[in-house]
Structures are given as structure tokens and as C-alpha cells.
Amino acid sequence: MTEEKSFPREIPQEIIEKIKKLREEIEYHNYRYYVLDSPVISDAEYDALMRELKKLEETYPELITPDSPTQRVGFKPAEGFKEVAHAEPMLSLDDAMSEEEVFEFDKRIKRFLNLPEEEPIEYTVEPKIDGVAIELVYENGVLTIGSTRGDGYVGEDVTNNIKTIKIIPLRLRKFTEDAPELPLRIDVRGEIYMNKDEFKRLNEERIHRGELPFANPRNAAAGSLRQLDPAITAKRKLDIFFYGVGRVENHNFKTQWEILQTLPKWGFKVNPYVKLVKNIKEVIEYHHYMEKIRDTLPYEIDGIVIKINDLSIWEKLGTKTRSPRYALAYKFQPTQVTTQLLDVIFQVGRTGAVTPVAILKPVQVGGVVVERATLHNEDFIKSLDIRIGDWVLVQRAGEVIPEIVMPIKERRTGVEKEISFPTHCPICGTKLIKKPEEAIWRCPNKGCYAQLVRKILHFASRNAMNIEGLGDKVAKDLVDKGLVQNIADIYYLKWEDFMKLSGFAYKKAKNLFEAIQKSKKTTLGRFIYALGIRHVGEAMAQLLAERFKTLEKLINVNMSDLMSIPGVGPEAAKSIIEFFKNDENQKIIQRLLEAGITFEEERKEEKPQLLKGLTFVFTGTLRSMSRDQAKQKIIELGGKISDSISKNTDYVVVGENPGSKYQKALQIGIKLINEEEFLKLIKD
């Protein structure tokens, strides 16, 4: 019997063209969504395009190519990672920790180039992302290999894992009219990272499964990228910023700034905070600015990267064994350090929540000496198996209370003690309770000394009733002497009562009494915040005041009214209703009103029209206020708002994750200002 030969079937040209068009369309929408953060179709429409492409590829599997959008996930787990040699070394950077070291870097370059000390050198500066460096090789516009930095000369082949990250283009295209021709080959370099929210979600998931959490987002990104099974990598939401190139064929870049401006035109995401500066002093200013805003960013940065802009100078300076002479990493103060857990105490808050607090061997974190850190709750302690005597990793971000990340179990000696969570309130002795849906133990005793002191302090705080002079010591003294049993009692004290407090004489007693009387005139928003309703912070209190206008309407509110307010979730709504239904709370509110508390309307002063004739466009997310609030401020000052960029635009305000307007403003030369500069502008 003769063996039958199989011949390739003929595929209609319209099918080939349809598949090609679908791939281009999907990659374009990936670019709009992931790089520009400005989608032009809905998720449902995108899914429909992807389904159509998958169906055609299933029918005609011989047309499947490695750069098809359908091929981002679906590889078999690897047995290990192959080695990949970099065409040009991926060197690490020298670090600087002080301004003096940065100035010396500048002087060293000038000495090497025989330049006078006063002659400025142009630099590019960008945030130093705390992630994993990778290199992607594109040949004829197609991604052929992705590898880690490794030792700088040889990395690991993680191509299949790289392809699961949707923001990474599988095929290069010219996305703008002024985009240069694509090179025959280009090795593009970037930093893969995991944003803070995804890191938190992943660690919560790991703790729930009884696994150790990752110490920081960088470790999480590295662990996710180096999975032998790409399907696991695909589940972890990794992101990337591109910052440079290695080997390039058929294209000649002259400056680092040109590289940073060109990469987005070919589909690569570049950090919006990259900047071209004129001299080393502007480098220092940029470092101060980035250190100031680092905690507002959705990803971790640990410094800035400084590079000479002129690439011809790179060639003159050359490299050392492991690092280039033309670049430097100027680090921030560390936010994670190791120290020893000496003891654990338990604090009681104004809502009765019992919080474990770690007493630490004093250590400097981010420029601040830290002696205490939160341990969150009992579940957190148990899941990480933290013990007294452990060496622990501690982190601090901005003004956030320092927290213990994890114990270093390898350093245990056997003398460490398990932490016993109390069954009764450490202050009043009442048996603690915990709701099934909560992780927090609470003291149910409303008369608990600690809760009352905290409630008084919150009520009197600056952003609440603003009673000057009523601090921690005074609050404790008022409770100790039986003068105050709830917050309403504050307004029924006579000035003579304050003479009973330690350290009080006539003048101090009179001043505090007058401050209490003065606080009776307040706003509804401040009063709502001062009541200390669970889940109602300052912003939500203001929102409730603006929505309901009167206290009476708020007291009688129902669930659906609250849930119709953007930003008010079911938990907060339930808490508000329960608070106002409580008989004891009703009596306290009535006594506060009878004491003479009145509500004034928020004064809106007439602002000078300092921005008259100026047109503003916004792109990206602002941290200090909503987009609508920012627009309102501009209108109050006489300025105009536009949703699109034109030659009539005076300023483009750039927030986090800016969209296509940012790129367009760069192309036509509109002045870009960041959030800090915008705030300064409207303040001045």
C-alpha cells in the first residue's frame, strides 16, 4: 500500500488579510490601553476582536505566528531557563547616597573631558524603578527573545514569560506620524515591576494559602518573571518601563533624550517622569522632587538614574569593569531595614480596636529613628509566625506608621517566644469580641478608659472641632478626674474645672475654656468627622455634609440614599446608619447641640482672576485632589479648561499614568507641568 502524501491546503487571501488586520488592530488597542492609558474601545469590543482572531487561528492553525496576540499565554512549563548572551553588556550602575557624591560625579566627568568646572553638562534623569532589568531583542520588528540581566553579560531566557505581559509589544509598529523607520534589529532595555496594589493582593493571597509573603515588590516581580510555568506569570500583573537600548542596527541615536522620545512612538512605555536637565544642580532638584512624591506613586522607586544626554560622550568615557562612567544611580534613604523585635504591647483605639504594637531595637528607616511598628492584628502575627526576639524586616513609607514585613527565621536561636494575644481588654479588663467577618478584636465596653481618651483626642483634633490646647495629657487628666465621661461633657465644663488639672493655672485654664467656646462655631463637615463614625474619614464627612446639607437629614438617611453617593460603600453606609440609630449616640449629639454648637456654611472667598486668558488640559490622575476639584480651582481663578490639546493650550497638567495627551503635548511643544508645579501655580 502506498503512503498518502499530505499537501498544504490553499487558504483564501481574504482570510490571511483578515487575520493580519485583526492582529494589527488588537496590538493597536493594546498600545492605547497599556502605553497611552487612553483606550478607544470598550473591554467587550476588545474581547470580541480577540475571540474572532482565536476562532480564525483555530480554523487555520498553520497561520499562527509567534507574534500573534493570542500567543501571549499557552506555553508549556519549561524545565529550566536557557542562557542568553547580551550583544552589548547590561552593566550595573554605581550608587551615590549624597549630594556631594553626585557633584563629584559631575566634576569627574569634566576632568576626564578636560572641561572647565563651570561648564554645564546636559543630563537625562528618571525614577529608578525597584524592579527587574530585562532586554528584549526585536528583529525585523518582531520580538525574538527576552532575557534577564543576569551577570550583565549572560542572562536567562524568559521569552515565554515576557510574552504574557500585555504591555510589551510582540511586533513593533509606527504609532505616530513622525515615528522614525523601524530598525532592522533593536535590543530594548527596561525594568519590569509590580505595582503596590498588585503586590498587596498577591501577598494577601500567599498568606491565605499559608505561604510566606514576598518581602517587597521587587522580589515579587523577580519571582513572578522567573516562573517555569508562563501561566503563573500571566496571573501576576507585571508592568514595565523602558529606559534605553543596547545594539541597534540601521538607526543612529545621538542622545539619550532622543531614545526616550522615540521608544513610545514604536509602542514602548516610557516613564512619564523622565526629564532633560541642563546641569547637575537641576539633577539634585529633581532628586528632591522625586523623593518627595515617591510615596504617592503606584510603584516603588528607590532613587533616580542620571545619564549624560550626549551619546558621543558615552563613547569617550567608556566603562569600568561592571559599570559605565556616564551614568549614576542617586539613591534615596532606605525604607526597609532589619532590626530586632524586643516586645509586643496592645493598644486600644477609639472604636475599641485592639492593635498589637511591636517594640523594636531602635533603627533608622528612611531618615527617621523607628522604635515601634504595627503588627496589624492576630491573624497577621499567626500567619507570619512572628515571635518576640525575632530579627525582622521593617518598612516605613512616608508618614505611614512603620510595619513589620516578615521575620527572618534563619536567624532564630531557639530563645524566641510566641506572641499571646489577650482575651480581655488590656485597659479595662472587659472580654474582647471579634465579628466573624472581621480580623480585629474589639473591647465592647463603651466606657473603656482608652477608648474615651482616644475619642476626646479625635473630637478635639485640628481637622475636627479644632480645640487648641486639648492634647493627650489633658484628655487623660479630664477622664482620670471624672470630669468627662463622653465628648459632650467637654462643653459643660467651667473654666474653674480646668484649675483641677495638673499644670493648669488661671491663664491656661481660661485659654482652654475659651478655645472650647470658640469651637462651637464649626461646619457640618467638621462636626460629622469629629463624631468618630467608623469608616468615615475627613473626605467622606465633607461629602456627606455637601450631599445632605443638614444634620437632621443625615441622621434620618437610609441605605439607598447613602449608596447613591460615589465613594460610599456598603460597609461605610451600614456604619453610618448604625451610628445614628444608637440611643447613646443620639443623646450625645442632642447634648452637643444644646451646648450651643452651630454650623456655618463653608466660606468661598472671591479669588483674583490670576489665570484669566490661560487654557489648561489635564492628563493622568492627581493625588492631592480630584480632576473636578482641580478644574474648579482653575475656573475660580479665571482660567479655562479644555479636553483636547491644540495650539491654544497654555499648560498640560500631568498626573500619574498620563494618556495620549502627554505624548501629543511633547510633540507640539506645549508646556508640561507636574502636580507639584500646578499646586504652586494656583497657590501663587
N, C-alpha and C positions, 0 to 999 in steps of 0.2 A: 504494500500500500504506500502510495506517495504521500509525503507530508505536505499539508496545505500551507501555502505561504500567506502571511498577512501583510496587506499593503496599507499605508496611511490613508485614512479617509479624506475626502475633499470636504473642506469647511467653507461655507458661504462667506464671501468677503464682507457682507454686511454684519455677520456675527463677529468677525475679527475686529471690524471697526467699532462695533457696539461695545465690546469688551474693553478696547483701548480707551474709548471715550468715558466709560464708567470709571475706569481706574484713574484717569486724569481728573475727573470730576470729584471723586472721593478724596484724592490727595489734596485737591484744592480746598475742599471743605475741612480737611484735617488741618491744613495751614491756617485757614481763617479761625478755626476753633482753638487750636493749641498754641499757635505762634502769635497771632494777632489778637486773640481773645475777643473776636468780633464775628460770630457766626452769622451767616446769611440765610440758613435754612434751619428748620426745627430738627430735633433729635429723631422724630418719627420719619421725616423725609430722608434724613441721612441713613437711618436703618433700612428704609425701603431700597435705596440705591445699593447698599451693601448686600441685601438679600438677592437683588436682581443679579449682581455680579457673581455671587456664590452659586446661584442656580445655573448660570451660563457656564461657569467653570466646572461644575459637576457634570454637566452635559458634554462639555468638551475639555476633559482633563489635560489633553495634550497642549492646551493653550495656557495652562497655569505657568507663571514665571515667578522667580524668587522675589521680585519687587512688587508683586501684586498685593494690594491692601489686605486681601484675605489670608495672606501667608504670615501675618504678624504673630499668630499663635498656632500651634499644631505640630510642633517638632517633638520627636521622641526625646525622652531624657537622655542626656549624654553620660558616658561612663567617666568622663574626666574632661578637662579643658586642654586643648592643644596650645602649643606655644606659637606666638606670632612676633616676628622681629619688626620693630618700627623702622621705617625708611629713614627717618631722622629722629634722634633721641628725644624722649619726653623727659626732660630734666626737671628736677625739683627746684624750688626757689629758696634762696637764703632768706632768713627771717630777720625782721627788725622789731624791737619791742619799745623803742623810744624815739622821740623826735630827733635826738642827737644822732642816732644811727642812720636815720633817713637823710638828714643833712650831710652826713659823712658819705653816704652812698652817692649823692649828687656831686660832692666835691671830688670823690674818687674818679667818677666818670670824666669830669672836666680835666683832672690831672692827666688821665690816660689819653684824652683827646687834645691835650695842650690848649685848652680853652681858658680864658680868664674867669676867675671865680664869680664875677658879677654877671656873666653872660648866661641868660636863662636857657634851659633845655625844656622842650615840649615833651609832656608825658601823657599816656592814657592811664586812667585809673578805673577800677571796677571793684565791686564787692568780691571778697574771697569766699566763695561758696564752700561750706563744710560738707563735701561730698566725695565722690569717686571720679578720678580723672579717666577719661576714655578717649580713644581715637577711632574715627570712622573713615574708611577708605572708600571713595567713590570713583569708579572707572566708567568713562562714558556716561556719567550722570547716575549710575546705578550703585547702590550700596553693596559692596562685595565682602567687606569684613569689618567687624567691630572688635576692638581689643582693649583690655585694661592697660594702665601704665606699666604695671609690673615693676621691674627694676630700672625702668627708664629706657632700656634697650630691647628687652623682650617682655611682652605681656601675654595675657591669656585670651584665647579666642572665645568671646561671649556673643558672637554674631546673632545666634538664635534668640538669646535673651534680649539683646538690644532691639530686635525687630518687634518685640512685644510693646515697646514704649511708643505710643501713637504719635507723639510729638516729633519723633525722629523720622525724617523723610527717607523713604526707601528708594525714591528716584528724585533727582534734582530737576527743578524747573525754574524758569524765569518768571517770578511772580509780580514784577513791576516793569513798567515800560523802559525804565533806564537801567535795568539789570544788565551787567556785562554778560558776554557769552560764557557758557559753562566750560570749565577746564576739562581737558581730556582725563586728568586724574587730579584729585584733591584729597589730602588727608586732613580732615577737620577734627579739631580737639574741643572737648567740652567737659563739664562737670555734672555728673548725674547725682541727683539729690532726692531726698524725700521731704515733703513739706511737713510742717509741725502738726497739722491736724491728722494727716495720714499716719504719722509716727505715733501719735497718741492712740489712734484707733487700733493700729497694729499691736502696740504693747498691751492694750486692754484685752485684746483677743488672745494674746500669748499668755497673759496672767490667768485668764479664764480657763485656758487649757492646761494650766499647771506648768507652763514653760517660763523660763527666765526672760524678762523683758530685755530689749536692746538698750544699751547704755545711752545712746544718743542717735539722732537721725542719720549721722554719717555711717555708723555701724549697721543701722537698719538698711540703708541704701546698698552698702557693700554686700551684706548678707543676702539681700534680695537679688542683686545682679549676678551673684556667683552661685545661683541655684542650678543644679544639674538638670532640673526639670523646668523648661521655659514657662510651663503653665503656672507654676508657683510665682515666677517673676511677674507674669501678666496680672496676677491678682493684687500685686503690690503697686500702688500708684506712684511710679517713679517719674521724675521730671528731669529736665536738663537745660543748662545754659551753655551756649557755645562761645568760646573766647579766642580761638586762634586756629592757625593752620600749621601743618608740617610740610611735606612735599607737595608742590603744586606744579602741574605741567600745563603749558600753553596759556598761562596767565601770570602777570607780573604785578604783585602788590608793592607799593612804595612805602606805605605807612601802616602801622597797627590800626589807626583810626579808620583807614580805608577798608581794612579787613572787617572791622566791627560793623561798618556801614553796609558792606556788600553781602555778608552772610545772610541777613534777613531777606534780601532780595532773591536769594536762591532757596529760601524755605527753612533757614536755621534760626532758632530762637536765641536772641542775644539779650542779656540783662538790660532792663531799661535805665539802670543807674550808671551805666558806663559813661565816662566823661573824658573830654580832651582838656587838659590844663596847660597853662603857659609856663609854669615854673614850679619849683619844689615847694614854695610856700603854699601854693594852691593845692598841692598834694596833701599837705598837713591839714588844711582847712577841710578838704574832702574827707579825710580820715575822721576828723572830729564830728562831721555831719553824719557819716555812716555809723559811727559808734553810738551817736545819739538816737538814731532811728532803728538800730538793729533789732530791737525787741518788737517793733511794730511790723517787721517783715514776716511773711508767711513761711519763710525758710531760714535756716541757720546760716549765719556768716561769722567767721572768726577773725576777720581783718579785711584789708584791701590789698589788691595786687597793683603794683606800679610797674609800668613798662615804658621805656623810651619809645617815642612815637615813630621816629625815623628808622626804617628797617636797614638802611645803609650803615647806620651807626652800630646796629646789632652785629653786622659782619666785622666791623673794625674791632669791636670789643671782644667778640668771641665768647667762649665758655670756659668754665673751670671743669674739674672732673665730673661733678654732679650737678652743677647749677650754672645758669647763664649770668654774665656780668651786666646785662642790660635790663634786668628785672629784679624786683624785690617784693616780698610779702611783708606788709606792715601789720602786725598782729594787734588784736585787742587784748585787754586783760582777760584771763581765762574765766569762764563761768562755771566750770566743773573742776572740782578738786577732791582729793582723798583726805579724810580725817577719821578720828575715832569717835564712836558713839559711847558716851560716858554714862548716860542715864536717860530715863523717859519720865516726863511728868504729864498730867492730864489736866487740860484747861476746859472750863465751861463757858460757852458763849451766851449771848443774849437770848437765843432761841432754845437754849438748853443743850445744844450740841456739845458732846464731849470729844475733844480733839487731843490725840497724843502728840506731844512735842518732844523732839529729840534734843538732849543737852549734849553739845559737841565739844571736843577739844578745839579751842579757838583756831580758826584758819581764815586766810584771806581769799575771798571769792569775788572776782570782778572788781577789785579795788576796795572791797568792804570786808571788815572783820566779822565773821559769822560764828556765833556761839550756839544758835538754836536753829532747828529746821522742823518743818511739819512732817508728820508721818501719816497724814490724811485720816485713816480710820483702821479699825481692827482687821478688816479684810485685807487691806494693803500690807499690814505687818505680817499676817499669816501667809499671804501668797508669796512674799519675797523671803520669808523666814529670816527676818531681821532680828538680831539679838543685841542685848546690852554688852558692850565690849568689842563689838564688830568694828572692823575698818570699813568705812562706807564711802560711796561716791556721792558727793553733794553738789547740787547745782543751784545757781541763782541767775534769774533773768530780769534785768531792770529792777523795778520796785517790787516784784513778786516775792513773797516770802520764800526763803531758801527751802529746798526739799531734798530728801534723801532719794536717790535714784535706785540704788541697789547695794547690797552688802558684798564685800569681797571675801567670799567664803574660803578662798585659798589661803587667807592669812589667819584663819582661826587657829587657836591654840588649845581649845577644849575648856577654857575657863569662862566662855561667854554664857550669858544667862538669857533664857527665853523671856519675852515681854508678856506680863499678865495684864490683860485688860480688866479694869474694875467692873464689878457687877452693880456697885452703888455709886451715887454721885460723890466725887472726892471732896465736895464742899459741904453739902447739906446732909449727905448720907441716904438720900432717897433712892430706892431701887430704880436702876436705869431701864428704859424701854427702847425697843427698836421695831419700827414698822417693817412688815415683810418686804415692801418694795424699796426700802432704804438701806444704805450701808452704815448710817450714823446711829450711834447710841445717844439717847437724849435723857436729860433729867426732867421728869414731868412736873416737878414742883415749881409753880409759878412764883412762889415766894423765895426761891433759892437765892441766897446772897449774891453769888457770882452773876446769875442772870440779871438781877436787879441792877447791879453796878454797871454791867455792860449796856443795859437798856438806857440808863441815865446818860452814860457817856455818848451813846449813839444819838439820843434825843438832843443833847446839847451841842453836838459837833457842828463844825463850821458850815457844812452843806445842808444841815438840818435846821434846828432852831437858832443856831449860832449864838450860844450863851457864853460870852467871853469870861474866862476865869473858872469855869466849871470843868475841871480836869479830873484825872484818875484819883488823885489823893482826896480831893474834895468830895467826889462821888462816894468813895468808900467811907469817908467820915460821916456823911449825911445818912448813910444806911446804918453804920455802926451805932450812931447815936439815936436811931429810931425816928429821925426827922422826916425821912422819905421812905414810903412803902410802895409807891408807884410813881410814874413820871408826872402825873397831875399834881402830886403833893408839892412839887417844886414851886408852883405858882401861888401856894398858900402859905409859904414861909414869910416871916417878918425879918427885917434886917437884923433884929436882935438875936434871931435864931443862929445866924452865921457867927455871932460872937462866941458861940459854944464850940466852934470848930478849932482844931489846933492850928496855931499860926495866924489866927484872924484877930485883927484889932478893928477899931471903928471904921477907918477909911477903907480897908479891904472888904469888910462886911458890907458897907454902903455901896461900894463899886459893884460887887456881885449882885446885890439886891437890884440895883438899877439896870444891870445887864439883863437880868431876868425880866424886868418890866418892859425893857426895850424890845425883847424878843417876841413880845405878844403880837406885835405887828409883823406879819410874815406873809408869805404867799401860800396858796393852796398846795403847790408842788412840793415846797419845802416841808410843810406840815405832814403831807402823806408820807414822805420819805422818813421823817422823824419818828413816825409811829412804829417803824421797825417791822413792817409786814414781811414775812418770809417771801423770797423771790422778787421783792420789789426794791430795785435799786434806785439811784437818783434819776437816771434817764427815764425809767418806766414811771416813776412818780410824776415827773413832769408831763409825760404822755397822758397819764390818767387825768391830771388837772386840766390839760388843754381840751381833752375829749368831753369831760363831764361838767366842767365849769364850777360846780358847787359840790360841797362835801355831802350834802343830803342826797344828791343824785348818785354819787359814788357808793354811799352806804347801802342804797337800795338797788344796786346793779344786779343784773342776772348773768348767767354764764354766757349766753349767746351774745350779749352786748360786749362783754369783755373779749370774747374770742374773735369778734369782728375787727378788733384793733390790731393792725400789723405789729408784730413783735411781742404780743401777749400770748403765751402758750397755755395749754390746759392746766399745767401744774401751777403756774402763777395765778391763773384765773380762779382755780379752786382755793388757793391760799387766801386770795383777797376776799372772796365770799365768806369763807370760814372765819376770817378775822373779824369782819364787820357783824357777823351773826353772834359772835361770842358776847355773852351778857357782861362779863367783866370788862372787855374792851369798850363796849358801848358806854358803860358807866364812866370809864376813864376819859373817853372823848367828850362826854357831856360835861364833866368837871373841868376839862381844859377850856371848853367854850365858855362856861360860866365864869372862869377866871379872867376872861376878857381877851382871849385870842381872836384876832380878826385877820381877814385875808385881803391883801391888796392885790390889784392886778399887776402883772409884770410890766414895768415901765419900758416903753420902747422909745428911746430918745431919737430925735431927728438927727440923722447923720449928715455931715457935709458931703456934697456931691463930688468927692475927690476922684472918682473913676469915670466921670462923665466923658462920653466920647470913645471909651475903650470897650472892645469886644473880647469876650472870653469864651474859650471852648474847654470842656473837661474830658479827660480820658483816664480810665483806671479808677481804682477805689481809694477814697480818702479815709484816713484813720481817725482824725480828730472830729469829723462831722460827716453828716450825710451829704450826698450830692445836692439835694434840695436846699439844705441849710446853707451850703456854700454859695449856691446861686442866689439865694435870698440876700445874703450879705452883699454880694456884688450889686444887686438891684438897689438895695438901700443906699449904697454909695454912688449911685448914678450910672453904673456900668451896664453893659448889655450882654446877653447870653446867646450863643449860637450853638446849634447841634452839629454843624459841619464847618470844616476848615476852608477858608478862602483867603484871598489877598487882603481882605478887610479885617481878618483876625489879628488882634494885637498880642494876645497871650494864650498859650495852651497850657493848662494846669495838668501836670502829670502825676497821677496817683499810682497805687500798686497795680501790677498787671495791666498796663495800658494796652489799648487796642490799636486798630489800624490808623487812628488819628495821629498817634505818636509818630509812626513811620512817615505819614504824609507831611506832618509839620517839619520833620527833619529834611525831607526832600525839597520843600519850597522855602525853607529858611525862616519859619515863624518862631518867635521867641518862646522857648520852653521854660517853665518854672515848676519846681517841685512843691510839695505840700508846705514845707517849712517857709519857702520863699513866698508862697501865696498868703500864708498866715501873717507874715511880716508885712506884706503889701497892704492887706486890709486893715492891719493894726495901725500902720503908719498913716 
